[in-house]
Amino acid sequence: MPFRWRISPGIKFILPSKRRCSSILLRQNARAQNQSPRRFIQKTPPIEPDPDECCGSGCSNCVWLMYTDDLIEHFGKEGLEEAVKVIKAEVTDPMIQQFLLMELRLKKVK
């Protein structure tokens, strides 16, 4: 039985349509895609919440805690250290600043 060749969308080489080869070729294609240069998408840092958005009671879903979680996610591996720097530089209210730093220390311990 002769091979039938097909071009799959998104794949840059021609794959044979035999079933026994498909898993190997898919793995090779996945490796090739991981090694290809990635598109650079510039992430913007999260926006600091307004002071009016916080009730000041130390809620578990505080907008400031969500802001620090977004900072940690934005900075990746060095998230905690960078989040501490940003909080010390940008958060002007000393009570909120100390609350956020305490929460970050607790996350660092976990």
Secondary structure, DSSP 8 states (H G I E B T S, - for coil): ----EE--TT-SS-EE--HHHHHHHHHHHHHHHHHS--------------GGG--SS--TT-HHHHHHHHHHHHHGGGHHHHHHHHHHHH---HHHHHHHHHHHHHHHH-
